[in-house]
Amino acid sequence: MDLKSKREYLKQIIVRKGSMIIAFSGGVDSSLLAVLAKETLCDKSRCILLDSPVVPREAIKEAQKIVKDFGLTLEIIPISLMEDERFRTNPSERCYYCKKKSAGLLKQRMHELGFACVADGMNVSDVDEYRPGLAASTEEGIEHPFIEAGITKTDIRNIARESGLYFWDKPSAACLSSRIPYGVEITSDNLRLIEEAEEFLHKKGFRQVRVRSHNNIARIEVMKKDIPQLLSIQDKVTTALKKLGFVYVTLDLEGYRSGSMDKML
């Protein structure tokens, strides 16, 4: 199936849902789903962003911009993840507990609005990765339109690009807790430290970046092509991150890779 056919098939799937709440983050996946749902379902679609300390403030601003630019409807609802010990202790199935709790809030709002379903941006590329959150969402009845349509992450970016959506090449994102090794407790302090470190690097021009926190050590991941750029300002980076609270600042020579903490399982 070519890209145009996949896009049309996806729209047919969305139409069949009747009405839809989109679990929205402002990333490429949920943003494309939201735009297509708006096109096909009009006022029978709504975005909901669940806010907690694991969501960077920068990400919320970007999500709000996309909502404004494309005339979407957005609700931001707080979720008390940090009160859940199963999440806070950071086991390898952390995402499972997060998605279970998230699904409950999203479904509650779905029932309040009289909508037919909740859908997320999970896609075929996610199926082959370590995604306990996908299992939890599926158990809770969350719909995965991209998976139904056989659409991969690459397809999503290409569909967004060909549709003229400026966010098509937006860097992949993940919640801040993914920067902390499994088994190390998630706290508001270490989330804040990671967020401020990554925000500093974004302002220095690094689009795709992770600051993995190993106790008092910052392990920076950027794209391999960006490593020389980072090394050219290494003194500024070291000074800034130490000022934030890290004792040691390191650069991962393998570069950025999604889910690098999962390799430690």
C-alpha positions, 0 to 999 in steps of 0.5 A: 500500500502506498503512502496516499492509500495508507493515509486514506485508509487511516482516515476511514478508520478514524471516521468509523470510530464516530468520535475520538479523544486523542491522548495528546503529547504534541509529538509527531504521532499524536499531532498527525492523528489529531489533525486527521481526526479534526479533518474527519470528525470535526467537533467530535474529536478532542485532544487531552494532554495529561500533565505531571512532573514527567512532562517538560514545560517546553513540551507543553508550550510546543503542544499548545502551539500545534493546537493553536496552529491547526485549530484543535481542541485541547484540555490539559488535565493533571495526573498524580503519577508521583503519588503512585509508588508503583511508578515512583519506585521506577521498576522496569514495568514503570510505563505499564503503571503510568499508562494504566493510570492515564487510561483511567483518566482519559476514559473517565473524560470520554464518558463525561463527554459522551465520546466513543473512544480514546486513541493514541499515537502508538504505531507499528514501529512501537510493537517490536520495541520494549513497550509495557505501556502499549500492553497496558493501553491495549488492556484498557481498550485504548484504540491504536489507529496507526497500528490498525492501518499498518502505519510505521513511524517512518510512514507517520513522518512521511504522511505529515510531510506530504500533508504540509504539516511543519511538525513532520520532522520534530525530534522524538520525545519521551517522558523525563522518567525515561532518563533515570535507570530502572530501580532508581527512585523518580523524584521531583528533584531529579526530574527538574534537574534533567529537564533544566539540563535538556532545556539548556542544550536545546537552547544551544541548538541541539534538537535531539538530546537526552540527558540520562541521569546516573545518580550525580552523573549526566550522560549526554546523548546527541545525534552523532553528527552533533557530537563535534558541535557539543565538544566545541562548547564542552566547557560551557556545557560542563559548567552549566550542568554542574551549576544545575547540580550534576557532579560529573558531566559525560558524553555518550560516544554512541550518540542518541538512541531511543530507549538506551536505558532499556539496554540495561535490563 
